[in-house]
Amino acid sequence: MVTLTLESEYVDLLKPFGQVEEVLKEIIRCYAREYAIAKLQEQINQFEIKYGLPYDQFYDRVATDELFLAKLNQANLVWELDINAWEYAVEELAVWQQRLAKLSNN
């Protein structure tokens, strides 16, 4: 457990919303949802729009479909960089979702 110190102005601001500790926990959950998860989801959405497939299907096609891979290599020279960033965003999103689920269970 970590102890936080807040200036009294912040405590007074939060008191009308309930127990300050519970309000702060909810603020942190909202911040994670709005910033970390939303940012990662936006990155994933951009890749899905660019390539017209969700990550798992794109990865599968790159690994198994030679014609698809040949077309990618002709049309988009940065797909290998994109797939790395895309994979990272998908994995990081799962981590953040697990963190939030764990917090919700507490």
N, C-alpha and C positions, 0 to 999 in steps of 0.2 A: 504494500500500500504506500502511496505517495501522498504527502500532505501539501496542499496548495494554499497559498495566502492570497486573499483578494482584498483590494482596497474596499473600504466600507461603502463607497458609492456603488460599486458593482454588486455587492451583497444586497443593498437596498433596492437596486434596480431589479434584481431577480426574485426577491421575496414575494411579490404579488403573484408570481407564477407557481408557487409551491415551495417545497423544501429545496433550499439552494443546492444541496448536493445532488438531488435527483434532477433538478433543472439543468445543472451543468453536465450531467451524464447524457441527458437527451440532446443538449446542444452539441456535444462531441459526436454523438451518433449521427445527428443531422449533418454536421460538417463533413464527416466521412462520407455519407451518402451523397451529399451535394457536390463535393469537390473531388475526392479520390475516385469514387465509383463512377460518378457522372463523367469525369474526364477520361477515364479508361474506356468506358462504354462508347464515348464519342470517337475515340481513336479506333476502336473496333468497328464501329459503324462506318467510318470513313474507308477502311480497308474493304469492308463488305460491299460498299457502293463501288469502289474502284475496280474490284475483281468480280463482282456479281455473285459471290458465294460466301457462306459463313466459313470461318477458319478451318474447321475440321474437314469440310468438303474440299476446300482449296488445297489443303495439305495432302489429302488423299489423292486428288487429281494430279498434283505435281509428282507424287511418288509412283503413280500407277499408269498415268495416261500420257504416253509419249507425244501424241499429237497436241494435246493441251500444253505440254511443256515446250514443245517447239514453237507454238504460237506465242506463248509468253516470252520466250527468248527473242523472238522477232519484234514483238510489239512493246515490250517494257523491260528495259535493261536493269531496272532497280528492284524487280520482284524479289530477289534474294535478300535484299536489305529489308524490304517490306515484310517478308514472311517472318524474319527475326523479330522485328518490332511488334508485329501482329501477335506472334506467339507470346512474347513478353507481356503484352497488354492483356491477353486472354488469361494467362497464368496469374498475373497480378490482380486482375479482377476477381478471380476465384479466391485468392488469399484475402482480399478485402471483404468479400461477401462472407467468408468463414469467420472473420474477425467480428463483423457486425452480428452474425447469427449467434456467436458465442456471447457477445454482450447482451443480446436480446434474451438469452436464456438465463442470464444472471439476475 
